[in-house]
Amino acid sequence: MPGRRRPRRRGLRRHPRGDAVPVIAALGCVAGLLAVSVLAVACGRMSAATRLVYGATLVVTATGLGVALLALASGPSQVTLPVGLPWLGAHFRLDALAAFFLVVVNLGGAAASLYGIGYGAHEHEPQRVLPFFPAFLAGMNLVVLADDAFAFLLSWEFMSLSSWALVMAHHREAGNARAGFVYILMASFGTLALLLAFGLLAGPEGGYAFDTMRAAHPPPVLAGLVLGLVLLGTGSKAGLVPLHVWLPLAHPAAPSHVSALMSGVMTKVAVYGFVRIVFDLLGPTAWWWGVPVLAVGGATAVLGVLYALMQDDLKRVLAYSTIENIGLVFVGLGLALAFDANGLPAAGALALTAALFHVFNHAQFKSILFFGAGAVLSATGERHLGRLGGLIHRMPATSIACLVACMAISALPPLNGFASEWLAFQAILLSPELSQWGLKLMVPAVGALLALSAALAAACFVRVFGITFLGRARSPVAAAAREVDRWSLSAMFILAALCVIAGLLPGLVIDGLAPVVQGLVGERMPRQLGDAWLSIVPVMESRSSYNGLLVLVFIAASASIAAFVIHRLASRAVRRAPAWDCGFPNADPATQYTASSFAQPIRRVFGSSVFGARETVDMPPPGDLRPARFTVELRDFAWELIYTPIARAVAFLAERLNHLQFLTIRRYLSLVFFALISLLLMLAIWP
């Protein structure tokens, strides 16, 4: 019946305790990363410290990746260590869900470590980065492995603090100290929300172990409150609107390979936290749980890409693009909740597979893009799009890798971004099977928002690639750029190859995700690798199917035929003449399109309603030699309507409470006395 679902057939709960070797091996990798962090401190200012630390981190994360891949298809593995709370210990568990996210974490960590071997040579103060880089990876691994609330929150805070130290690595640069402050503030808020959520799940008995929480089923009101707290806690780390304000500040402030980890990996650890609590610990799903998740996800997707289109800083564009992709992931999770609650396990499996597939994909192509931004920054010293251009001639290898990533993030076939977004739209098309009219009306609207965000994402990355790599150099530093080192290029091309493979053979990833999806919603997508021509079939062949290999063959064949026909037939039919100069015979780079002019049509369509955009033209009168100026002012309504009033209220209260530090000893004692009496009265009237 609507609003209730049949009992879950969760594979995560049916297995016995299992062999502890996999989880011990994963914890050994965590210990190895912490040892590398200590080694980085011991190395100090040694000239070989950069290569030694990143090389060791690469070895450990590659080992962790192998452990996670082996554990993905095996049963859960648990271990309890005699640390943490005295009566609880520290529980760690490696099941299919944890194994998948360990793959994402350690694959991203290995790529960032490989990139850091070359990129780290440009770091002016490596001792501010090297100790915290492996510690950050260790924290993310521990979050995924934790199997009780205390271990989870302790690891979560360790991850937040180590990443904050990396954000503050270049604290002397303008704006970075503010970015670090906003980041640690939002991280603390998220941890507080998760602490309250775990407190409600643990109940008065204090069952902090995840196994105890799984066995308990909170009442509907309490479960809804936990859902809201989890959405706040994990959404603040993932970058959901309006909790996204730290992300476009912190990601540009951090070194580029750290930005890749924060954007491509850490936000996925936040997604893991949401999935673990809501799908695994919270109990039977109610149909309305999907409503806030869908609404927030759809709004995040559209607003994230609109903000990205308005930016002129390359790393800020990528940071806002992360917000858009996180929105897409949460739309998939919201759909999975709605289908699961309505007893539609096949549709729920499709939606959850789409969300997790996009988690994997985004970790790859967004890491490439941040690596590419770091390569551009190393070669030119510039992040501003208006001072780049023409880099395809000077950095051809970087340009190719970034082109693959731009195509993937724009969801162009046959790359991996298209495969996961296509699955999400296939899940949306199943929404008429839902029982509730609210969901029947809401899901197509969210689907329209996703379609809009996909189109805007394509425009965004045409703008990014075209302004950065095409045309003529807009500054002397861009004209003098040189290709980066082989370590950085190797990291980018390995991930680019994964984008191509996952796009051409998405069935490999879908079948790899099957144990995770089976364990969470009691169903999985049909086995894909057994289909003819390696097509993927979301539900049934009569509805839809997709074949990346055939799409690639069609694109290559049609492009080759078009080029052959034009070269053989059209070339002789035209007269040779100078290239059309668009009415600008002057070859000055200033005549090219800029990032702002490229985004102007979209800004004029959405700017007034979304950003409160205001354009100002200062045109000097005749005879005045001042240059004409065109300025654009954009507003962040989330910051102005939510965070600015909170900051003013905190400042007001702090100013008023500041008088407490000037009290006499007699007044202090009176204050303590009244506080004690109040607490005793509360205990006396407590039922």
C-alpha positions as CSV (number, residue, x, y, z in Angstrom):
1,M,0.0,0.0,0.0
2,P,1.2,3.6,-0.6
3,G,3.7,5.0,2.0
4,R,4.7,1.5,3.1
5,R,7.1,-0.9,1.5
6,R,7.7,-4.6,1.8
7,P,10.4,-5.8,4.1
8,R,13.8,-5.1,2.7
9,R,16.0,-7.9,1.4
10,R,19.2,-6.3,2.4
11,G,22.3,-8.3,1.6
12,L,24.3,-6.2,4.0
13,R,22.4,-7.6,6.9
14,R,22.2,-11.3,6.0
15,H,25.8,-12.2,6.0
16,P,27.5,-13.5,9.1
17,R,30.3,-11.6,10.7
18,G,32.7,-13.0,8.2
19,D,36.5,-13.0,7.9
20,A,38.2,-10.0,9.5
21,V,41.2,-10.0,7.2
22,P,39.8,-7.5,4.6
23,V,38.9,-4.9,7.1
24,I,42.2,-5.4,8.9
25,A,44.0,-4.9,5.6
26,A,42.0,-1.7,5.0
27,L,42.9,-0.5,8.5
28,G,46.5,-1.4,7.8
29,C,46.4,1.0,4.8
30,V,45.0,3.7,7.1
31,A,47.9,3.1,9.5
32,G,50.3,3.3,6.5
33,L,48.9,6.7,5.5
34,L,49.3,8.0,9.1
35,A,52.9,6.6,9.1
36,V,53.5,8.5,5.9
37,S,52.2,11.7,7.6
38,V,54.6,11.2,10.4
39,L,57.4,10.6,7.9
40,A,56.5,13.9,6.2
41,V,57.0,15.7,9.5
42,A,60.3,13.9,10.1
43,C,61.6,14.7,6.6
44,G,61.2,18.4,7.2
45,R,62.7,20.5,4.5
46,M,64.6,17.7,2.7
47,S,64.8,18.2,-1.0
48,A,63.5,14.6,-1.6
49,A,60.6,14.9,0.8
50,T,58.0,15.7,-1.8
51,R,58.7,12.7,-4.0
52,L,59.1,10.4,-1.0
53,V,55.9,11.4,0.6
54,Y,53.7,11.4,-2.5
55,G,55.4,8.2,-3.7
56,A,54.7,6.4,-0.4
57,T,51.1,7.7,-0.4
58,L,50.7,6.4,-4.0
59,V,51.8,2.9,-2.9
60,V,49.5,2.8,0.1
61,T,46.4,4.1,-1.7
62,A,47.0,1.7,-4.6
63,T,47.1,-1.1,-2.0
64,G,43.9,0.2,-0.4
65,L,42.3,0.3,-3.9
66,G,43.2,-3.3,-4.4
67,V,41.8,-4.3,-1.0
68,A,38.5,-2.4,-1.8
69,L,38.1,-4.1,-5.2
70,L,38.6,-7.5,-3.7
71,A,36.1,-6.8,-0.9
72,L,33.5,-5.4,-3.3
73,A,32.1,-8.8,-4.2
74,S,32.8,-10.6,-0.9
75,G,30.7,-10.6,2.3
76,P,31.0,-8.0,5.1
77,S,34.1,-8.1,7.3
78,Q,34.1,-6.6,10.8
79,V,36.5,-6.0,13.6
80,T,36.3,-4.3,17.0
81,L,39.4,-2.6,18.4
82,P,39.8,-1.9,22.2
83,V,40.0,1.9,21.7
84,G,37.3,4.6,21.7
85,L,34.5,4.6,24.3
86,P,35.4,2.2,27.2
87,W,32.1,0.3,27.0
88,L,31.9,0.3,23.2
89,G,35.3,0.0,21.6
90,A,35.9,1.0,18.0
91,H,33.9,-1.0,15.4
92,F,35.0,-1.1,11.8
93,R,33.2,-2.8,8.9
94,L,34.0,-3.4,5.3
95,D,30.9,-4.4,3.3
96,A,29.9,-3.8,-0.3
97,L,28.9,-0.1,0.3
98,A,32.1,0.7,2.2
99,A,34.2,-1.1,-0.4
100,F,32.7,0.9,-3.3
101,F,33.4,4.2,-1.6
102,L,36.9,3.0,-0.6
103,V,37.5,2.4,-4.4
104,V,36.4,6.0,-5.0
105,V,38.6,7.4,-2.2
106,N,41.7,5.4,-2.9
107,L,41.5,5.7,-6.7
108,G,41.2,9.5,-6.3
109,G,44.0,9.5,-3.7
110,A,46.3,7.5,-5.9
111,A,45.8,9.8,-8.9
112,A,46.3,12.9,-6.7
113,S,49.5,11.4,-5.2
114,L,50.9,10.6,-8.7
115,Y,50.0,14.1,-9.8
116,G,51.6,15.6,-6.6
117,I,55.0,14.0,-7.4
118,G,55.3,16.5,-10.2
119,Y,53.0,19.3,-9.0
120,G,54.5,19.4,-5.6
121,A,57.8,20.5,-6.9
122,H,56.2,23.9,-7.5
123,E,55.0,24.2,-3.9
124,H,56.8,27.1,-2.1
125,E,56.1,25.7,1.4
126,P,55.8,21.9,1.0
127,Q,55.9,21.3,4.8
128,R,52.5,23.0,5.1
129,V,51.0,20.4,2.7
130,L,53.0,17.1,2.9
131,P,52.0,16.1,6.5
132,F,48.3,16.7,6.0
133,F,47.9,15.2,2.6
134,P,48.2,11.5,3.7
135,A,46.4,12.3,6.9
136,F,43.4,13.7,4.9
137,L,43.3,10.4,2.9
138,A,43.5,8.4,6.2
139,G,40.5,10.3,7.6
140,M,38.4,9.7,4.6
141,N,39.2,6.0,4.7
142,L,38.3,5.8,8.4
143,V,34.9,7.5,7.8
144,V,34.0,4.8,5.3
145,L,35.2,2.0,7.5
146,A,33.6,3.2,10.8
147,D,30.8,1.0,12.2
148,D,29.8,3.0,15.2
149,A,28.8,6.6,15.8
150,F,31.8,7.5,17.9
151,A,34.3,6.2,15.4
152,F,32.4,7.8,12.5
153,L,32.2,11.2,14.1
154,L,35.9,11.1,15.3
155,S,37.0,10.2,11.7
156,W,34.7,12.8,10.2
157,E,36.2,15.5,12.4
158,F,39.8,14.3,11.6
159,M,38.9,14.5,7.9
160,S,37.6,18.0,8.3
161,L,40.5,19.3,10.3
162,S,43.2,17.8,8.1
163,S,41.5,19.2,5.0
164,W,41.1,22.6,6.8
165,A,44.9,22.6,7.3
166,L,45.4,22.0,3.5
167,V,43.0,24.8,2.7
168,M,45.1,27.1,4.9
169,A,48.4,26.0,3.3
170,H,48.6,29.2,1.3
171,H,47.1,31.4,4.1
172,R,49.1,34.4,3.1
173,E,47.2,34.8,-0.2
174,A,44.3,37.1,-0.2
175,G,41.0,35.5,0.7
176,N,42.4,32.2,1.8
177,A,42.2,32.9,5.6
178,R,38.5,33.8,5.2
179,A,38.0,30.6,3.1
180,G,39.5,28.5,5.9
181,F,37.3,30.2,8.5
182,V,34.1,29.7,6.6
183,Y,35.1,26.1,5.8
184,I,35.8,25.1,9.4
185,L,32.6,26.8,10.6
186,M,30.4,24.9,8.1
187,A,32.3,21.7,8.9
188,S,31.6,22.2,12.6
189,F,27.9,22.8,11.9
190,G,27.7,19.6,9.9
191,T,29.4,17.6,12.6
192,L,26.9,19.0,15.2
193,A,24.0,18.0,13.0
194,L,25.3,14.4,12.6
195,L,26.0,14.2,16.3
196,L,22.4,15.0,17.0
197,A,21.2,12.5,14.4
198,F,23.3,9.7,15.9
199,G,22.1,10.7,19.4
200,L,18.5,10.3,18.2
201,L,19.3,6.9,16.5
202,A,21.1,5.6,19.6
203,G,18.2,6.5,21.9
204,P,18.2,6.6,25.7
205,E,20.0,3.2,25.8
206,G,23.0,4.6,24.1
207,G,23.2,2.0,21.3
208,Y,26.0,3.8,19.3
209,A,27.1,0.7,17.3
210,F,25.6,0.6,13.8
211,D,24.4,-3.0,14.3
212,T,22.3,-1.8,17.2
213,M,20.9,1.1,15.2
214,R,19.9,-1.3,12.4
215,A,17.9,-3.4,14.7
216,A,16.0,-0.4,16.1
217,H,13.2,1.2,14.1
218,P,12.5,4.8,15.2
219,P,9.0,6.1,15.1
220,P,8.0,8.1,12.0
221,V,8.4,11.6,13.6
222,L,11.8,10.7,15.0
223,A,12.9,9.2,11.7
224,G,11.9,12.3,9.8
225,L,13.9,14.5,12.3
226,V,16.9,12.3,11.8
227,L,16.5,12.6,8.0
228,G,16.5,16.4,8.2
229,L,19.6,16.4,10.5
230,V,21.5,14.0,8.2
231,L,20.6,16.1,5.2
232,L,22.0,19.1,7.0
233,G,25.1,17.3,8.2
234,T,26.1,15.5,5.1
235,G,24.7,18.2,2.8
236,S,27.0,20.9,4.3
237,K,30.0,18.7,3.5
238,A,28.8,17.7,0.1
239,G,27.8,21.3,-1.0
240,L,24.0,21.2,-1.3
241,V,22.4,24.6,-1.7
242,P,22.1,26.6,0.5
243,L,24.9,24.9,2.5
244,H,27.4,25.3,-0.3
245,V,28.9,28.7,0.6
246,W,32.2,27.2,1.9
247,L,32.9,25.2,-1.3
248,P,33.7,28.0,-3.9
249,L,35.9,29.6,-1.3
250,A,37.9,26.6,0.0
251,H,38.5,24.7,-3.3
252,P,40.3,27.5,-5.0
253,A,42.3,28.2,-1.9
254,A,43.8,24.7,-1.6
255,P,46.6,23.4,-3.8
256,S,45.1,21.9,-7.0
257,H,45.7,18.2,-6.2
258,V,44.0,18.8,-2.8
259,S,41.2,20.6,-4.6
260,A,40.8,17.5,-6.7
261,L,40.5,15.4,-3.6
262,M,38.1,17.7,-1.9
263,S,35.9,18.1,-4.9
264,G,36.1,14.6,-6.4
265,V,36.5,12.5,-3.3
266,M,35.6,14.3,0.0
267,T,32.1,15.3,-1.3
268,K,31.5,11.6,-2.1
269,V,32.4,10.7,1.5
270,A,29.6,13.0,2.5
271,V,27.3,11.2,0.0
272,Y,28.5,7.9,1.7
273,G,27.4,9.3,5.1
274,F,23.9,10.1,3.8
275,V,23.5,6.7,2.1
276,R,24.9,4.8,5.1
277,I,22.5,6.4,7.6
278,V,19.3,6.9,5.5
279,F,19.4,3.7,3.5
280,D,21.1,1.4,6.0
281,L,20.5,2.6,9.6
282,L,17.2,4.5,9.6
283,G,14.8,1.7,9.0
284,P,11.8,1.3,6.7
285,T,11.4,4.1,4.2
286,A,8.5,6.5,4.1
287,W,7.4,7.8,0.7
288,W,7.8,11.5,1.6
289,W,11.5,11.1,2.4
290,G,12.3,11.4,-1.2
291,V,10.5,14.8,-1.5
292,P,13.1,17.0,0.3
293,V,16.0,15.1,-1.2
294,L,14.6,15.6,-4.7
295,A,13.8,19.2,-4.2
296,V,17.2,20.1,-2.7
297,G,19.0,18.0,-5.4
298,G,17.2,19.6,-8.3
299,A,17.7,23.1,-7.0
300,T,21.4,22.4,-6.3
301,A,22.0,21.1,-9.8
302,V,20.6,24.1,-11.6
303,L,21.9,26.8,-9.2
304,G,25.4,25.2,-9.1
305,V,25.8,25.3,-12.9
306,L,24.4,28.8,-13.1
307,Y,26.9,30.0,-10.6
308,A,29.6,28.2,-12.5
309,L,28.7,30.0,-15.7
310,M,29.1,33.4,-14.0
311,Q,32.6,32.9,-12.7
312,D,35.9,34.1,-14.3
313,D,38.2,32.2,-11.9
314,L,39.0,28.7,-13.4
315,K,39.0,26.9,-10.0
316,R,35.8,28.6,-8.8
317,V,34.1,27.5,-12.0
318,L,35.1,23.9,-11.2
319,A,34.0,24.3,-7.6
320,Y,30.5,25.5,-8.5
321,S,30.3,22.7,-11.1
322,T,30.9,20.2,-8.2
323,I,27.7,21.6,-6.6
324,E,25.8,20.9,-9.7
325,N,27.0,17.3,-9.9
326,I,26.3,16.7,-6.2
327,G,22.7,17.9,-6.9
328,L,22.4,15.2,-9.6
329,V,23.6,12.5,-7.2
330,F,21.0,13.5,-4.6
331,V,18.3,13.5,-7.2
332,G,19.1,9.9,-7.9
333,L,19.1,9.1,-4.1
334,G,15.8,10.9,-3.7
335,L,14.3,8.8,-6.6
336,A,15.7,5.6,-5.0
337,L,14.0,6.5,-1.7
338,A,10.6,7.2,-3.4
339,F,10.7,4.0,-5.4
340,D,11.9,1.9,-2.5
341,A,9.0,3.2,-0.3
342,N,6.5,2.3,-2.9
343,G,7.6,-1.3,-3.3
344,L,9.3,-0.8,-6.7
345,P,12.7,-2.4,-6.1
346,A,13.7,-2.6,-9.8
347,A,13.1,1.2,-10.3
348,G,14.8,1.9,-7.0
349,A,17.8,-0.2,-8.1
350,L,18.0,1.8,-11.3
351,A,17.9,5.2,-9.5
352,L,20.4,4.2,-6.9
353,T,22.8,2.7,-9.6
354,A,22.6,6.0,-11.5
355,A,23.5,8.0,-8.4
356,L,26.4,5.7,-7.4
357,F,27.6,5.5,-11.0
358,H,27.7,9.3,-11.1
359,V,29.6,9.3,-7.8
360,F,32.3,7.3,-9.5
361,N,32.2,9.3,-12.7
362,H,32.4,12.7,-11.1
363,A,35.4,11.6,-9.0
364,Q,37.3,10.9,-12.3
365,F,36.5,13.8,-14.6
366,K,36.4,16.5,-11.9
367,S,39.9,15.3,-10.7
368,I,41.2,15.7,-14.2
369,L,39.8,19.2,-14.5
370,F,41.4,20.3,-11.2
371,F,44.6,18.7,-12.3
372,G,44.3,20.6,-15.5
373,A,43.7,23.8,-13.6
374,G,46.8,23.1,-11.6
375,A,48.8,22.5,-14.8
376,V,47.6,25.8,-16.2
377,L,48.4,27.6,-12.9
378,S,51.9,26.0,-12.9
379,A,52.5,27.0,-16.5
380,T,51.1,30.5,-16.4
381,G,50.6,31.5,-12.8
382,E,47.0,32.5,-13.8
383,R,43.6,31.2,-12.9
384,H,41.6,34.1,-14.5
385,L,40.0,33.0,-17.7
386,G,40.5,36.5,-19.2
387,R,44.3,36.1,-19.1
388,L,44.5,32.7,-20.7
389,G,43.8,31.4,-24.2
390,G,45.8,29.6,-26.9
391,L,47.1,26.9,-24.5
392,I,46.3,24.1,-26.9
393,H,49.4,25.0,-28.9
394,R,51.7,25.2,-25.9
395,M,50.1,22.5,-23.6
396,P,48.7,20.0,-26.1
397,A,48.7,16.9,-23.8
398,T,47.0,18.8,-21.0
399,S,44.5,20.1,-23.5
400,I,43.6,16.6,-24.7
401,A,43.0,15.3,-21.2
402,C,40.9,18.4,-20.2
403,L,38.9,18.0,-23.4
404,V,38.0,14.5,-22.5
405,A,37.0,15.6,-19.0
406,C,35.0,18.6,-20.4
407,M,33.1,16.2,-22.7
408,A,32.5,13.8,-19.9
409,I,31.2,16.3,-17.5
410,S,29.0,17.8,-20.2
411,A,27.3,14.3,-20.5
412,L,28.3,13.9,-24.1
413,P,28.3,10.3,-25.5
414,P,30.1,8.0,-25.5
415,L,31.8,9.1,-22.3
416,N,31.0,8.1,-18.7
417,G,29.1,11.2,-17.7
418,F,26.5,10.5,-20.4
419,A,26.0,6.9,-19.2
420,S,25.2,7.9,-15.5
421,E,23.0,10.8,-16.4
422,W,21.2,8.7,-19.0
423,L,20.4,6.1,-16.3
424,A,19.1,9.0,-14.1
425,F,16.7,10.1,-16.8
426,Q,15.6,6.5,-17.4
427,A,14.7,6.3,-13.7
428,I,12.8,9.6,-13.9
429,L,10.7,8.1,-16.8
430,L,9.5,5.4,-14.4
431,S,7.9,8.0,-12.1
432,P,4.3,7.3,-13.4
433,E,4.5,4.0,-11.4
434,L,4.6,6.0,-8.1
435,S,1.4,6.0,-6.1
436,Q,1.5,9.5,-4.6
437,W,0.4,12.4,-6.8
438,G,2.9,14.7,-5.2
439,L,5.8,12.5,-6.4
440,K,4.1,12.0,-9.8
441,L,4.1,15.8,-10.3
442,M,7.4,16.5,-8.6
443,V,9.6,14.0,-10.3
444,P,9.0,15.3,-13.9
445,A,9.6,18.8,-12.7
446,V,12.9,17.7,-11.2
447,G,13.7,15.9,-14.5
448,A,13.2,19.2,-16.3
449,L,15.6,20.9,-13.9
450,L,18.2,18.1,-14.6
451,A,17.7,18.6,-18.4
452,L,18.3,22.3,-18.0
453,S,21.4,21.7,-15.8
454,A,22.8,19.3,-18.4
455,A,22.4,21.8,-21.2
456,L,23.9,24.6,-19.1
457,A,26.8,22.3,-18.1
458,A,27.6,21.8,-21.7
459,A,27.6,25.6,-22.3
460,C,29.7,26.0,-19.2
461,F,32.5,23.7,-20.3
462,V,32.5,24.9,-23.9
463,R,33.2,28.2,-22.3
464,V,35.9,26.9,-20.0
465,F,37.7,24.9,-22.7
466,G,37.3,27.5,-25.4
467,I,38.4,30.5,-23.4
468,T,41.3,28.6,-21.7
469,F,42.8,26.5,-24.5
470,L,41.5,27.8,-27.9
471,G,42.0,31.1,-29.7
472,R,45.1,33.3,-29.1
473,A,46.9,34.0,-25.9
474,R,45.4,36.9,-24.0
475,S,48.5,37.6,-21.9
476,P,52.3,37.2,-22.1
477,V,52.3,34.4,-19.5
478,A,49.8,32.4,-21.6
479,A,52.0,32.9,-24.7
480,A,55.0,31.7,-22.9
481,A,53.4,28.6,-21.3
482,R,55.1,25.2,-21.4
483,E,53.7,21.7,-21.0
484,V,53.8,20.2,-17.5
485,D,55.8,17.3,-16.2
486,R,55.2,13.6,-17.0
487,W,53.9,12.7,-13.6
488,S,51.0,15.2,-13.8
489,L,50.2,14.2,-17.3
490,S,50.2,10.5,-16.4
491,A,47.7,11.1,-13.6
492,M,45.4,13.0,-16.0
493,F,45.6,10.5,-18.8
494,I,45.0,7.5,-16.5
495,L,41.7,9.1,-15.3
496,A,40.9,10.1,-18.8
497,A,41.2,6.5,-19.9
498,L,38.9,5.5,-17.1
499,C,36.3,8.1,-18.3
500,V,36.5,6.5,-21.8
501,I,36.3,2.9,-20.6
502,A,33.4,3.5,-18.2
503,G,31.6,5.3,-21.0
504,L,32.2,2.6,-23.6
505,L,31.6,-0.3,-21.2
506,P,29.2,1.1,-18.5
507,G,28.1,-2.5,-17.9
508,L,31.3,-3.1,-16.1
509,V,30.6,-0.4,-13.5
510,I,26.9,-1.3,-13.3
511,D,27.6,-4.9,-12.5
512,G,30.3,-3.9,-10.1
513,L,27.7,-1.8,-8.2
514,A,25.2,-4.7,-8.1
515,P,26.2,-5.9,-4.6
516,V,25.9,-2.4,-3.2
517,V,22.5,-1.8,-4.7
518,Q,21.3,-5.3,-3.8
519,G,22.2,-4.8,-0.2
520,L,20.5,-1.4,0.1
521,V,17.2,-1.8,-1.8
522,G,16.9,-5.6,-2.1
523,E,17.2,-5.6,-5.9
524,R,19.8,-4.9,-8.6
525,M,19.8,-3.9,-12.2
526,P,19.8,-6.8,-14.7
527,R,23.2,-8.2,-15.4
528,Q,24.6,-6.1,-18.2
529,L,27.8,-7.9,-19.5
530,G,25.8,-10.8,-20.8
531,D,23.8,-8.7,-23.3
532,A,24.6,-8.8,-27.0
533,W,27.1,-6.1,-28.2
534,L,27.6,-5.1,-24.5
535,S,24.5,-2.9,-24.5
536,I,23.1,-1.7,-21.2
537,V,19.4,-2.3,-20.6
538,P,18.1,-0.4,-17.5
539,V,14.7,-2.1,-17.3
540,M,13.8,-4.1,-20.4
541,E,14.8,-4.0,-24.1
542,S,11.4,-2.9,-25.2
543,R,11.8,0.4,-23.3
544,S,15.3,1.5,-23.9
545,S,18.9,0.5,-24.2
546,Y,22.3,2.1,-24.8
547,N,25.5,0.9,-26.4
548,G,28.6,3.1,-26.0
549,L,30.7,1.1,-28.5
550,L,28.1,1.5,-31.3
551,V,27.7,5.2,-30.5
552,L,31.5,5.6,-30.8
553,V,31.5,3.7,-34.1
554,F,28.6,5.9,-35.4
555,I,30.3,9.1,-34.3
556,A,33.7,8.1,-35.8
557,A,32.1,6.9,-39.1
558,S,29.9,9.9,-39.6
559,A,32.7,12.3,-38.8
560,S,35.1,10.5,-41.2
561,I,32.5,10.4,-44.0
562,A,31.7,14.1,-43.5
563,A,35.4,15.0,-43.6
564,F,36.0,12.9,-46.7
565,V,33.1,14.3,-48.6
566,I,34.0,17.9,-47.7
567,H,37.7,17.4,-48.5
568,R,37.0,15.6,-51.8
569,L,34.0,17.4,-53.2
570,A,33.7,20.8,-51.6
571,S,37.3,21.9,-51.6
572,R,37.4,22.2,-55.4
573,A,34.0,24.0,-55.6
574,V,35.2,27.0,-53.6
575,R,37.7,29.7,-54.4
576,R,40.6,30.2,-52.1
577,A,40.6,33.5,-50.2
578,P,41.8,34.8,-46.8
579,A,40.0,33.5,-43.8
580,W,36.9,35.5,-42.8
581,D,38.0,37.8,-40.0
582,C,34.5,38.5,-38.7
583,G,35.0,42.2,-39.5
584,F,38.0,42.5,-37.3
585,P,41.1,42.5,-39.4
586,N,43.2,43.3,-36.4
587,A,44.6,40.1,-34.9
588,D,44.7,41.6,-31.4
589,P,43.6,39.0,-28.8
590,A,41.4,41.7,-27.3
591,T,39.0,41.2,-30.2
592,Q,38.2,37.6,-29.1
593,Y,35.2,36.5,-27.0
594,T,35.9,36.7,-23.3
595,A,34.5,34.6,-20.5
596,S,32.1,37.3,-19.5
597,S,30.8,37.9,-23.0
598,F,30.3,34.2,-23.5
599,A,28.1,34.0,-20.4
600,Q,26.2,37.3,-21.0
601,P,23.1,35.8,-22.8
602,I,22.6,33.3,-20.0
603,R,23.2,36.0,-17.4
604,R,20.6,38.2,-18.9
605,V,18.0,35.3,-18.9
606,F,18.6,34.1,-15.4
607,G,20.7,36.8,-13.8
608,S,18.0,39.1,-12.5
609,S,16.0,36.3,-10.8
610,V,18.8,34.1,-9.5
611,F,21.7,36.5,-8.9
612,G,20.0,39.9,-8.8
613,A,22.5,40.8,-11.6
614,R,23.0,44.5,-12.4
615,E,24.9,45.7,-15.4
616,T,26.4,49.2,-15.4
617,V,27.9,50.9,-18.5
618,D,30.1,54.0,-18.0
619,M,30.3,55.7,-21.4
620,P,32.4,58.9,-21.3
621,P,31.0,61.8,-23.2
622,P,32.7,63.1,-26.4
623,G,36.1,64.6,-25.6
624,D,36.6,62.7,-22.4
625,L,39.6,60.4,-22.8
626,R,38.5,57.9,-20.0
627,P,38.0,54.4,-21.3
628,A,34.4,53.1,-21.3
629,R,33.7,50.6,-18.6
630,F,31.2,47.8,-18.3
631,T,30.7,46.2,-14.9
632,V,28.4,43.4,-13.6
633,E,27.3,43.0,-10.0
634,L,26.1,39.6,-8.9
635,R,24.5,38.8,-5.5
636,D,24.5,35.5,-3.6
637,F,21.1,35.4,-2.0
638,A,21.9,32.4,0.1
639,W,24.7,34.3,1.7
640,E,22.7,37.5,2.1
641,L,19.5,36.0,3.4
642,I,20.8,33.2,5.6
643,Y,24.4,33.7,6.7
644,T,24.7,37.4,6.9
645,P,21.7,37.7,9.4
646,I,23.1,34.8,11.4
647,A,26.6,36.5,11.5
648,R,25.0,39.8,12.7
649,A,23.0,38.0,15.4
650,V,26.1,36.2,16.6
651,A,28.1,39.4,16.7
652,F,25.2,41.2,18.5
653,L,25.0,38.4,21.2
654,A,28.8,38.2,21.5
655,E,28.9,42.0,22.2
656,R,26.2,41.7,24.8
657,L,27.7,38.7,26.5
658,N,31.1,40.3,26.5
659,H,30.1,42.1,29.7
660,L,30.2,38.8,31.5
661,Q,34.0,38.8,31.6
662,F,34.0,42.1,33.6
663,L,31.8,40.9,36.5
664,T,33.0,40.9,40.1
665,I,33.7,37.7,42.0
666,R,30.5,38.2,44.0
667,R,28.5,38.4,40.8
668,Y,30.2,35.4,39.3
669,L,29.4,33.3,42.4
670,S,25.7,34.5,42.3
671,L,25.5,33.5,38.6
672,V,26.9,30.0,39.4
673,F,24.5,29.7,42.3
674,F,21.4,30.5,40.2
675,A,22.6,28.2,37.4
676,L,22.9,25.4,39.9
677,I,19.4,26.0,41.4
678,S,18.0,26.0,37.9
679,L,19.6,22.7,37.0
680,L,18.3,21.1,40.3
681,L,14.8,22.4,39.5
682,M,14.9,20.9,36.0
683,L,16.0,17.5,37.5
684,A,13.2,17.7,40.1
685,I,10.4,18.3,37.5
686,W,11.9,15.9,34.9
687,P,9.4,13.0,34.4
